[in-house]
Amino acid sequence: MEGRIDAMLEWRESIKEPTLTEIEEMMLALRKEMAKEIIEMLLEGEEAREPVEEQKCPQCGKAMMNKGKQTKRVGTRIGTIEVERDYYYCGECKEGVFPLDEQLAIWDKKWSEGVAKQAVKWGRRLTFEEATEALQELGQIEISKSSIWRRVKKWEEIFQEIERKKQGGDDQYQEQDRSSPGRSEKYGQVF
């Protein structure tokens, strides 16, 4: 991170009279880079705390085999990050799970909950192309118009139901496990 701050200071010295927009652009880029580094550093700690006890198959209940670490790219509101996590496989059911994905509430194996919600929100209000441009320009979120379309098709009703429950003070919604955002036992899935 020190290198990033040094680069910012060098940039400032190289520009005689920067405009506010130039300063904003530099700070947004710096903030994004530093935030990605911090998120990845925090995730390394989560990876180290992954389950060490026997992982049971959600289908048949038998013990699953740890097949080692796998890396995946996940789109977040900070940018695309890499997450390395353990993969467990059931030889009986031929199903696999990534417990850390469930803990982090990674949606469709590719997106943070924040990106999914923004995609649905703006995909409902704008054309999918306009939503893609708005998310990129305003939030530096990289997501294609086809990905927004799929998110809206898949999650719009689920998000609307969650929002109705939140606004209505539904006791069952309030009692959900808050330690895992995006996890809803009521809907029987991590979405």
NORHUUR-V895019 format. One line per field, one symbol per residue. ss: DSSP state (2 for helix, 1 for strand, 0 for the rest). A space follows every 10 residues. Layout:
ss = ???
//
This chain:
ss = 0222222222 2222000002 2222222222 2222222222 2222222200 0000010000 0010111111 1111110011 1111111111 0000111022 2222001000 1022222222 2222200222 2222222220 0000222222 2222222222 2222222200 2222000000 0011222011 0
//
